[in-house]
Structures are given as C-alpha cells and as structure tokens.
Amino acid sequence: MTTQYIKKSCLVLLAVSVIGLAGCKKYLDTNNNPNLSTTASPDLLLPAVQAAIGHVLGNPLQIYGSFWAQYWTQNPTSSQYRSIEQYASTTTDFDRVWRMMYPDALQDIQEILNMTQGKQSLNQYTAIALLMKAYDMQLATDAFGDIPLTQAATPNITNPTYTPQQQVYDSIFAYVDRAISLIDVNAEVTPSGDDLIFQGNMEQWLRFANTFKLRAYLRLSEVAPQKAAAGIATLSGANTMFLETDAQINYSTIGGNQNPLFSEMLGLGRTQNMVASETVTKFMTQNHDPREPVFFNYSTTAYTVDTIIGLKQGAYRGNAQNDTISLPTAAVGANGLNDKSANAPVKFMSAAESYFLQAEAVVRGWLNTGVPAQTLFTKGIQASFASYNVPGVSTYLASAPAAQWPGGTTAQIRAIIIQKWLAMTGNQGFEAWTEWRRTNYPDFFTTSAASSIGAGRMPERLIYPNSEVTRNANFPGIALIYTKVWWDAN
C-alpha cells in the first residue's frame, strides 16, 4: 500500500470526531524512517471504512432517499435538488456515490481482510470488516441492481465484471454468516476507539449481524419467500440477540467532523434546499404524532403558529406562501441554519428498525423468538420515541390510528412498515425508500408534480454512474430510473 493511499484514508478519518490529526501524522510524517513499512494497520483502516460508508449513507443516499421516501421536497426558494424531484437524474450525479462505496470503502475493507487473514488474534477486526462489506454491498446493489463484486476490490482491475443481484445477495449472506462465526464477545483483542459505531463492543456487533441478516432476508420477501423464510428460521430461538440500541456514528460541531449532510449544506452557503413533504407531515398531523415537531420545525408565519406545514411533492413551482413551509430540524442534520445539525448521527440501523423487522418476520411466520408480533410492534414505536427523547408515547399508542394493531397478516405488515417509515423520518431515508420499493407501503405516496418520466412512474433505482458507463468495458448497459431491481416484485 502506498503512502498516498494511506493519506486518502487519513483524510476520510477527519470526518469523525474521535479521530485526531495526530493519528494521520503518525503515518504521513515526512521525517519517518524510509525503511519502515508504510502499510496501514486495521485500526487505521476500520474507521476509514466506517466514515466512508457513513458519509455516503448520511449525505447523498440520505438526500435521495428522503426525497423519494417523501419526507422532504425541494424548497421553492432554492434549486439544488430540483432534478431529484423531477426524477431527472443523470449518470454524472452518482459518480461520488459509487466512489465512496467502492474505492473509498470496499478497497479498504479488502485491505483489512487481507491483513487479518489467518491471524486469530485479529478475528474481531475480520468480523467487523465482513459486516461492513455486507452492508456496503447491500447499499450498492439495492441502489443500482447488478454490481461488480468479485473483482471490485482490486485496484488494478479496471474493468470488473458485474454480478447479478441475486448472487450479490448470496454473497452478502455468506459474509454475515462468516462474521457471526468469528465474533467472540469475550475476545481479548477487539477494536476500541477505532470502531466508530460500537467502540469494539462485540456483543453489539453480534446483535448487528443478526439484525442485518434479518433485514437482508426480508428484502427477498416478495421475490424469493421460501429462501427468505429458510434464512430467517436460522435466527429463531429465545437466545438470538437483536439490536436494542441504534447502530450509528456520532458527530461533533468541530470543523471537518460534522454530520456529512450538514457539512455539505455549509459548503453550499447554508442554503436550505429541503423543506417538509406534505406526505409525511399530513400523516403525522392526522395521528397527533409527538415526533412531528422533532423532525420538522413549526411554520414561521404568524397565522400558522404551532403548525407544521408540508409542501406537496415536487410543487416547488408557483408556491405563493413559501415562508409557511416547515423545515427539517437539526435532529436529522438537515437544517442549514442551525449549527446543532452538525451533531446529528448517521444511523446504520436503529433499534426501532430492529423491532419492526422482527415483528414483520413473526407475522409472516418465519421467525419465532417467543415474543409476539404486537409486542415487537409496540417496542418499535417506543424505541423510535426514545431515540429522540420524545414524550407522550403512551398517549400515542392508546389513541393514534396508525399505532393500533390490526387484524390480518396484510394489515399487520402494512402497519409495521408505516411505523417503520415514520421512525425513519429524515434519519434513514434510503432504507425507508428501499422498503417502500419492496412492500409498496406506505401506499399513499404521490407522484412528484415535477416528474419528467411519465404519469404514474416513480424512481425505483439509482442510475449507474458515468465512471462505469464510460470506462468499464464490462458495463452491462444503462437501466432507467423507473426500472425495478431484482427483489422489487411489487
């Protein structure tokens, strides 16, 4: 590995508060003995990997996901994301997304796996690296469909072949199973501060692995239900541990260490491009949801005081009262005028999501841990409220129509996914949009008024990046934005 490659990793590390400049100087000092190895170690590369995935998850994928999951829409007074609302993205829009998932994350992951191979004392690094590889590849394949996989982490292969999405998922399951086999909650050597998500707590990583495996198998529910059921059955049993806390990276207000979405907003001169979508605010208002003012600011106009106002999706043209539209709050890192946005975490998976995943799997009859689906549904709502310290969960559970447990499998799955969507408001936008693609819930989304792709069509994938279209001789061909990925059978 070259010093330039290490420099890249160090620069990525500066995006998170727990990594200091001194760590980079250790490897970049020009006075270092030239006879010493310049190979980076797993404790340097692991946070680089997590920071890179956190950046793509919390910035471009958060933006696209939160627009298409109908949490946000384009502010009429600005124009940065109009193409997102027009469903008019181009190949050049996704070069950065691809770069962060492949050269910035996947190649570093492979370096960790190469370094730790056969070294039992480093098994916990291997396990986390495998989970990060599975997570990164799921993001990539859920976004684009078929992707490079087996040749993707080798820098000298400039034309990697593409792997069908179904086979990518088979590899994801294999990575997770291998990671689970290596995790030792009592291991003497574990990451500590260089693990930005759990600080080396391997019990939490085991919970993460089980929860992620559940998420990945449920993704196949509509296209390969028997395979999904068989995979989820391996998680049954009262002793299987799932996440009960949010798996996230925390950020600070220190320059270079802010939430990645807010950091970009600073780079755009604090221009507020996102405003509240009427789809989510109307639903929350109808259900008297106490989380609504946590995710969105009250309107600033006197006659709408103590009211949260959303704008119809894509209705940024001709809005006569743009000052009444509510903005996302600092809690989700999406308010460019509030410095507290810098502190918003990026959630890889949340406790609320964990409970809702379990609830759905139980309803489908695929998971048995001894906990009823209704109990898990309630715990998911409670976890969402607790994550943002929102009071009033008991009243909400007792009175909100959306919080009531219905009869029938279809109605129960609908209730679960809608509550998951509410919990992910502005903080897990890409996952919420992906779950909508899988289930068609919520079933009250509206087509953007600015759509350029034809009546009734909605975004179903990201477009392959220009870097692949123009440089990879094995590129399989452009897929249109409304072309569904393999597991999207609805």
C-alpha positions in Angstrom: 0.0 0.0 0.0 1.4 3.4 -0.9 1.7 6.4 1.3 -0.7 8.3 -1.0 -3.3 5.5 -0.3 -2.8 5.9 3.5 -3.2 9.7 3.1 -6.6 9.1 1.5 -7.6 7.0 4.4 -6.5 9.6 6.9 -8.4 12.4 5.2 -11.5 10.3 5.4 -10.9 9.8 9.1 -11.0 13.6 9.7 -14.8 13.4 9.1 -15.4 12.0 12.6 -14.6 13.5 15.9 -12.9 10.5 17.5 -10.1 10.5 15.0 -7.4 13.2 15.6 -4.9 14.7 13.3 -2.1 13.1 15.2 -3.2 9.7 14.0 -2.7 10.8 10.4 0.7 12.4 11.2 1.9 9.1 12.5 1.7 7.7 9.0 2.4 10.9 6.9 5.3 12.5 8.7 7.9 13.1 6.0 10.6 12.6 8.7 9.7 8.9 9.1 12.3 6.3 8.6 12.0 5.3 4.9 13.0 1.8 5.9 9.8 1.4 8.0 6.7 -0.2 6.4 4.1 2.2 5.0 1.4 -0.4 5.3 -1.7 0.8 7.2 -3.0 -1.3 10.0 -6.6 -2.5 10.6 -7.0 0.1 13.4 -6.5 2.9 10.9 -8.5 1.4 8.1 -11.5 0.3 10.1 -12.6 3.9 11.0 -11.8 5.0 7.4 -14.2 2.4 6.1 -17.0 3.3 8.6 -16.5 7.0 8.0 -16.8 6.5 4.2 -19.9 4.4 4.5 -21.4 6.8 7.0 -20.7 9.7 4.6 -22.5 8.1 1.6 -25.3 6.9 3.8 -25.7 10.2 5.6 -25.3 12.6 2.7 -26.2 11.6 -1.0 -28.2 8.5 -0.1 -29.9 10.4 2.7 -30.9 13.1 0.3 -32.2 10.9 -2.5 -33.8 8.5 0.0 -35.6 11.2 2.0 -36.9 12.9 -1.1 -38.2 9.7 -2.6 -39.5 8.4 0.7 -41.5 11.7 0.8 -40.0 13.2 4.0 -38.6 16.2 2.1 -39.2 18.1 -1.0 -37.4 20.9 -2.9 -37.6 24.4 -1.3 -39.3 26.8 -3.7 -36.7 29.5 -2.9 -33.7 27.4 -4.0 -32.9 24.9 -6.7 -30.2 22.4 -5.7 -32.3 19.3 -5.8 -34.9 20.1 -8.4 -33.6 17.3 -10.6 -34.3 14.8 -7.8 -37.9 15.9 -7.7 -38.1 15.8 -11.5 -36.8 12.2 -11.4 -34.3 13.5 -13.9 -31.0 12.3 -12.5 -28.1 11.7 -14.9 -25.2 9.3 -14.8 -22.8 12.1 -13.5 -25.0 12.5 -10.4 -23.8 9.2 -9.0 -20.1 9.2 -9.6 -19.5 10.3 -6.0 -21.9 7.7 -4.5 -20.1 4.9 -6.4 -16.6 6.2 -5.5 -17.5 6.3 -1.8 -18.9 2.7 -1.8 -16.1 1.2 -3.9 -12.6 2.9 -3.8 -13.2 4.7 -0.5 -14.9 1.8 1.4 -14.7 -1.6 -0.3 -11.0 -1.4 -1.2 -10.1 -0.5 2.5 -12.3 -3.4 3.6 -10.4 -5.8 1.4 -7.1 -4.4 2.8 -8.3 -5.3 6.4 -9.4 -8.8 5.3 -6.0 -9.3 3.6 -4.1 -8.1 6.7 -6.1 -10.2 9.2 -6.3 -13.4 7.2 -5.1 -16.3 9.3 -4.4 -14.1 12.3 -6.8 -15.4 15.0 -5.9 -12.6 17.4 -7.5 -10.2 14.8 -10.7 -12.2 14.3 -12.8 -9.4 15.6 -11.5 -7.0 13.1 -12.2 -9.6 10.4 -15.7 -10.0 11.6 -16.5 -6.3 11.6 -14.8 -5.9 8.2 -17.0 -8.6 6.8 -20.2 -7.0 8.2 -19.1 -3.6 6.7 -18.5 -5.4 3.4 -22.0 -6.9 3.5 -23.5 -3.6 4.5 -21.7 -1.7 1.8 -22.6 -4.2 -0.9 -26.2 -4.2 0.1 -26.3 -0.4 -0.2 -24.7 -0.7 -3.7 -26.9 -3.5 -5.0 -30.1 -2.0 -3.5 -29.3 1.3 -5.2 -28.1 0.1 -8.6 -29.1 -3.6 -9.1 -26.4 -5.8 -10.6 -22.9 -4.6 -9.5 -19.2 -5.5 -9.6 -18.5 -7.9 -6.7 -15.7 -10.5 -7.0 -13.3 -8.1 -8.9 -14.5 -4.9 -7.4 -11.9 -4.5 -4.6 -8.8 -5.0 -6.7 -7.5 -1.6 -7.8 -5.5 -2.9 -10.8 -8.7 -4.5 -12.3 -10.1 -1.5 -14.2 -12.9 -3.4 -16.0 -14.6 -5.5 -13.3 -17.4 -7.8 -14.3 -20.9 -7.4 -13.0 -22.6 -9.9 -10.7 -26.4 -10.4 -10.9 -28.2 -9.0 -7.9 -29.4 -12.4 -6.7 -25.9 -13.7 -6.5 -24.8 -10.5 -4.7 -27.3 -11.3 -2.0 -26.0 -14.8 -1.7 -22.5 -13.3 -1.1 -24.0 -10.9 1.5 -25.5 -13.8 3.4 -22.1 -15.6 3.3 -20.2 -12.6 4.6 -22.7 -12.2 7.5 -22.6 -15.9 8.4 -18.8 -15.9 8.4 -18.7 -12.8 10.6 -21.1 -14.4 13.1 -18.8 -17.5 13.3 -15.9 -15.3 14.2 -17.5 -13.0 16.7 -16.3 -13.7 20.3 -18.0 -11.4 22.9 -15.2 -12.3 25.3 -12.3 -11.8 22.9 -9.1 -10.2 24.4 -8.3 -8.2 21.3 -11.1 -6.0 20.0 -11.2 -2.6 18.4 -11.9 0.2 20.8 -11.9 3.9 19.7 -11.1 2.9 16.1 -14.6 1.3 15.9 -16.8 4.4 15.3 -20.1 2.5 15.7 -19.8 0.3 18.8 -16.3 1.1 20.2 -15.3 -2.6 20.0 -18.3 -4.0 21.9 -18.6 -7.4 20.2 -21.9 -8.3 21.7 -23.4 -5.2 19.9 -21.7 -6.4 16.7 -23.4 -9.8 17.2 -26.7 -8.1 17.6 -25.9 -6.0 14.5 -25.1 -9.1 12.5 -28.3 -10.9 13.4 -30.4 -7.8 12.7 -28.7 -7.1 9.4 -29.2 -10.8 8.4 -32.9 -10.4 9.2 -33.1 -7.2 7.1 -31.3 -8.8 4.2 -33.5 -11.9 4.1 -36.7 -9.9 4.4 -35.6 -7.9 1.3 -36.3 -11.1 -0.6 -39.9 -11.5 0.8 -41.6 -10.7 -2.5 -39.3 -12.4 -4.9 -38.0 -15.5 -3.0 -40.2 -16.0 0.0 -39.1 -19.6 0.6 -35.4 -18.6 0.7 -36.2 -15.7 3.0 -38.2 -18.0 5.3 -35.4 -20.5 5.5 -32.7 -17.9 6.2 -34.8 -16.2 8.9 -35.6 -19.5 10.5 -31.9 -19.8 11.4 -32.4 -16.8 13.7 -35.3 -18.3 15.6 -34.8 -19.1 19.3 -35.1 -17.2 22.5 -31.3 -16.8 22.7 -30.9 -14.9 19.5 -29.9 -11.3 20.2 -31.1 -8.4 18.0 -30.2 -4.7 18.2 -31.8 -2.8 21.1 -29.8 0.3 20.5 -29.1 2.4 17.5 -26.1 1.5 15.4 -24.8 4.9 14.5 -21.8 7.2 14.0 -21.9 10.3 16.2 -20.5 13.6 15.0 -19.5 16.9 16.6 -19.5 20.6 15.8 -15.7 20.7 15.2 -14.8 21.6 11.7 -14.5 18.6 9.5 -16.2 16.3 12.0 -19.8 17.4 11.4 -22.7 15.4 10.2 -22.0 14.8 6.5 -25.3 16.3 5.2 -24.9 19.5 7.3 -21.2 19.7 6.2 -22.4 19.8 2.6 -25.0 22.4 3.5 -22.3 24.6 4.9 -20.4 24.2 1.6 -23.5 25.5 -0.2 -23.5 28.6 2.0 -26.2 27.2 4.3 -28.8 27.3 1.5 -31.8 25.5 2.7 -32.8 23.2 -0.2 -35.0 20.8 1.8 -38.4 21.5 3.2 -41.0 19.2 4.7 -43.1 17.0 2.5 -46.8 17.1 2.9 -47.0 13.3 2.6 -45.4 12.7 6.0 -46.5 15.9 7.8 -50.1 15.4 6.9 -50.0 11.8 8.1 -48.3 12.8 11.4 -50.7 15.6 12.0 -53.7 13.3 11.5 -52.3 11.0 14.1 -51.3 13.7 16.5 -47.8 12.3 16.4 -45.5 13.9 19.0 -42.5 13.1 16.8 -43.6 15.6 14.2 -42.0 18.7 15.8 -38.9 16.7 16.5 -38.4 16.1 12.8 -39.8 19.4 11.5 -39.8 23.0 12.6 -43.1 24.9 13.2 -44.1 27.3 10.5 -42.7 30.8 10.9 -45.8 32.6 9.7 -48.0 34.1 12.4 -51.3 32.6 11.2 -49.8 29.2 11.2 -48.0 29.3 14.6 -47.6 25.9 16.3 -48.4 24.3 13.0 -46.2 22.2 10.8 -46.8 22.8 7.1 -45.6 20.5 4.3 -45.4 21.1 0.6 -46.8 18.7 -2.0 -44.0 16.5 -3.6 -42.4 18.4 -6.4 -44.7 21.5 -6.0 -41.8 24.0 -5.8 -43.1 26.0 -8.8 -45.7 28.7 -8.1 -45.8 28.3 -4.4 -47.2 31.7 -3.2 -46.6 31.1 0.5 -43.2 29.6 0.7 -42.5 31.2 4.1 -45.1 28.9 5.7 -43.4 25.7 4.8 -41.7 23.9 7.6 -38.0 22.9 7.5 -36.4 19.7 8.7 -34.8 20.1 12.1 -31.3 19.9 13.4 -32.1 16.5 14.9 -31.7 14.9 11.4 -28.9 17.1 10.4 -30.9 18.8 7.6 -31.3 22.4 8.8 -28.6 24.5 7.4 -29.4 27.5 9.6 -29.0 25.6 12.9 -25.4 24.6 13.9 -26.9 21.8 16.0 -27.3 19.9 12.8 -23.6 19.2 13.0 -24.3 16.8 15.9 -27.0 14.6 14.2 -25.9 11.0 14.0 -25.9 8.8 10.9 -27.9 5.6 11.6 -26.7 2.4 10.0 -29.6 0.5 11.7 -31.8 1.6 14.5 -33.4 -0.2 17.5 -36.8 0.8 16.1 -36.0 -0.8 12.8 -34.8 -4.0 14.6 -38.1 -4.4 16.4 -40.1 -3.7 13.2 -38.1 -6.3 11.3 -38.7 -8.9 13.9 -42.4 -8.0 14.0 -42.8 -8.5 10.3 -40.9 -11.8 10.3 -43.1 -13.1 13.1 -46.3 -12.0 11.3 -45.1 -13.9 8.2 -44.5 -17.0 10.4 -40.8 -17.0 9.6 -39.3 -16.1 13.0 -40.0 -17.5 16.4 -38.2 -15.9 19.4 -41.1 -16.3 21.8 -42.1 -12.6 21.5 -45.5 -11.8 19.9 -45.6 -9.6 16.8 -47.8 -7.0 18.5 -45.3 -6.6 21.4 -42.5 -6.1 18.9 -44.6 -3.6 17.0 -45.1 -1.6 20.2 -41.4 -1.9 21.2 -40.5 -0.4 17.8 -42.7 2.6 18.3 -41.3 3.0 21.8 -37.7 2.8 20.6 -38.4 5.5 18.0 -39.7 7.9 20.6 -36.8 7.0 23.0 -34.2 7.6 20.3 -35.2 11.3 20.2 -36.4 11.6 23.8 -39.9 12.3 22.7 -42.6 12.3 25.5 -46.1 11.1 25.0 -45.6 7.6 23.7 -48.3 6.1 25.9 -50.9 8.5 24.7 -49.8 7.9 21.1 -50.1 4.1 21.5 -53.5 4.4 23.0 -55.1 6.9 20.6 -53.2 7.2 17.3 -54.9 5.3 14.5 -51.5 4.4 13.0 -50.4 2.9 16.3 -53.3 0.4 16.6 -52.6 -3.3 15.9 -55.0 -4.5 13.2 -56.2 -8.0 12.4 -54.9 -10.0 9.4 -51.5 -10.5 8.0 -51.6 -7.9 5.2 -52.9 -5.2 7.5 -50.3 -6.0 10.2 -47.5 -5.8 7.7 -48.8 -2.5 6.4 -49.0 -1.1 10.0 -45.4 -2.3 10.7 -43.9 -0.8 7.5 -45.8 2.5 8.0 -44.5 2.8 11.6 -41.0 1.9 10.4 -41.4 4.7 7.8 -42.4 7.2 10.5 -39.4 6.2 12.7 -37.0 6.7 9.8 -38.2 10.2 9.0 -35.2 12.1 7.8 -32.7 9.8 9.5 -32.8 6.6 7.4 -34.1 7.9 4.2 -32.5 5.4 1.8 -33.7 2.4 3.8 -37.3 3.9 4.0 -37.4 4.4 0.2 -36.0 0.9 -0.3 -38.6 -0.7 2.0 -41.3 1.2 0.1 -40.0 -0.3 -3.1 -40.1 -3.8 -1.5 -43.6 -3.6 0.0 -45.4 -0.7 -1.6 -46.0 0.7 1.8 -46.8 3.5 2.6 -49.5 3.1 0.0 -50.4 6.8 -0.1 -47.3 8.2 -1.8 -47.9 10.8 -4.5 -46.0 11.2 -7.8 -43.9 14.3 -7.9 -45.7 17.2 -9.6 -42.4 17.9 -11.3 -41.9 14.4 -12.7 -40.3 14.1 -16.1 -40.7 10.3 -16.5 -44.3 9.9 -17.3 -47.6 9.5 -15.4 -47.6 7.0 -12.5 -43.9 6.2 -12.7 -41.7 6.6 -9.6 -37.9 6.2 -9.0 -37.1 2.5 -8.5 -33.2 2.7 -8.5 -30.3 4.9 -8.9 -28.7 5.3 -12.4 -25.3 3.7 -12.9 -22.5 6.4 -12.7 -20.8 8.0 -15.6 -17.5 6.5 -14.5 -18.8 3.0 -15.2 -20.7 3.9 -18.3 -17.6 5.4 -20.0 -14.7 3.5 -18.5 -15.7 -0.1 -17.7 -15.7 -2.3 -20.8 -17.9 -4.8 -18.9 -20.6 -2.3 -18.1 -23.9 -4.1 -18.8 -25.9 -1.1 -20.1 -27.9 1.7 -18.6 -31.0 0.9 -16.6 -33.7 3.6 -16.5 -34.6 5.2 -13.2 -38.1 3.5 -13.2 -36.7 0.0 -13.9 -37.2 -2.2 -10.9 -34.3 -4.1 -9.3 -34.5 -7.9 -8.9 -36.1 -8.1 -5.5 -38.7 -5.4 -6.2 -41.6 -7.7 -7.4 -44.5 -5.4 -6.5 
